[in-house]
């Protein structure tokens, strides 16, 4: 029997706890996000040297950030011990340059996507928590857009003054009067997050139109590397998450926090991200709404199985059209 695929407006009132965004959400904003991995982009551009390819092969990972950080740490150690190592240095410079070029080619500019910020803002502000699995700046820019509206709602990414607040739950409290609050988290990191040589993590600031340039300039300074998990199996992603205080806190505390309802938008529910559902299983989710692209019944079957397999057979699962009014980039009518 075919699954019923509803309109978002018909079920929206039942969901206000958590929304989880996958790559399909970013691709809906700009088709450039339909690329494969950043490594595939770099390989297609032939910007990866043979030495760097050997490193990817040795660690059996397509995760650009992991390789960049590993080689970066090696160059820092060599420098501290005054070990001359031109080959390692060149490998670091190559992987850094390749990553920067790949991001520049894939990520659209602020003005190219700004038309979508208002409907995204309207959609996200209904939720208490936003979880974005995407490393791009769409959600970041949208929250910045909301600041100028002064509508009594506040988005907080838990990085006040650029550093993560470990007592993040405290930030749910309104700053002024009756102001409502949405907390935003990046379980796989984000372009706007970086770590320095002592593993201290921080958020990068910059004007909306200049933020991407500010991020890439920070990487080029050689004092910082990005904090995001780009590719790999779920086991590799969990290993990468455990190397970061911020990511591990989101993984251990935020994903498992009390939430009776969950909306999944633009997430393919692939095997490489099953660790996310495994953590959410520890929360108190009772009802899940999953967006469906182009009314795919095969995806409904896949999603129903994955959700029930990981969250429990008693979970209520319903589906809604990803292009319906009022959800994500689609204005309410």
C-alpha positions, 0 to 999 in steps of 0.5 A: 500500500503506497505511503501517504505524502502530505503537505507540510502545512497539514502537519506543521502544527504537530512539530516544533521540537527538532529539525534535522537538515541533510544535503538535499536541503542545501541542494534545494538552495543551490544545485552546486551542492549536488556535487559528490565529495570535495575529494572528487571535485579536487581529483576532477580538477587534478589539484591533488598531488601524488603524495597527497593521494598516497595519504588519502589511500594510507588512511583509507578515507575521503575526508578532506578535513582529516587529511588536512589536519593530520598533515598540518599536525605533522608539519607543526611537529617537524617545525617544533623539533626543527626537522627539515621536511620539505616533502611533508610541507609541500603535501600540507600546502597541496591539500590545503590549496586543493580544499580551498579551491574545491570549496570556492568552486562548490560554495555559492556566494551570499548574494546568489542564495540570499533570496531564500533566507526569508522562507528558510528563516520562517521555517526554522524559527518554529523549532526549538533545535536545528541540527544541520549535517551540512558544512555550508553557510546556508543556515549561518547566513539565514540566522544572520538574516534574522537578526535584522528582522527584530521580530522577537525571535533569536537564533543561537549557535552557542558560540557567543564571543566566538567560543562554544558554551559548554552549558549550552542548555542555558542559552535556551533562556530568552535574553529579553522578555518574551523572546523565543529562542532556537538553538542551532548545532552542526553535528558534523561541523561547519565551514565557520568553525575552526581549530588552532594549533592547540586544538582550541575551537572557535567560530569565524566571524565576517560580514555576510558577503565576506564570510566565505573569504574570511574563512578561507583566509583563516585557513591560508594563515596556517594557524587554523584548520577547518572543523567539519567532517566531510566524508567517510563511513559512519565509523570514520565520522564517529572517530573524527567527531571524538577528536573535537570537544564541540562535535563530541558534545553535540553528539553525546548531549544534544542529539540525545536530549529530550525531543518528542518530535523530529522533522527530517528535511533533505536527508537521504538516511544513508548508511554513512550517517546511521550514527546520527539516528543511533544517538537520537534513539536515546532521546524521547522522540515519539513522532517523525516527519520525513520530507520526500523528494518528487513523491518517491515511494521507494524512499518512503519505504527506505526511510520507514525502515531506517527510522523504525530500525534505529528509533524503535517500531513504536515511532509514528512516521509520516511523510510530507512533500519537500516542495510543499508550501511553508517548508524550507525554501518554499514560502507559505501561501 
